[in-house]
Amino acid sequence: MSSDTFVYVTYIRTTPEKLWAALITPEVVPMPPANALHKRPR
């Protein structure tokens, strides 16, 4: 039995400090509205 697997690799050239700041800084990573997770689809 054969199965296909796709693997995506991304390389980011930066320092660990800049990467961490980009991941945790709200201005860089916009957060969804607080109620977005609690809405039910209609």
C-alpha positions, 0 to 999 in steps of 0.5 A: 500500500502506497501513501503520498506525504507532502512535507513543507520546510520553511527556513527563516534567517534571523536571530532567536531573539527577533524570531521570539519577538515576532511571535509574541508581539501583538503588533506583528501577530494580530490576535482575533477578537476575543469572541471569535472563538465562541461564535457558532456558525449559522 
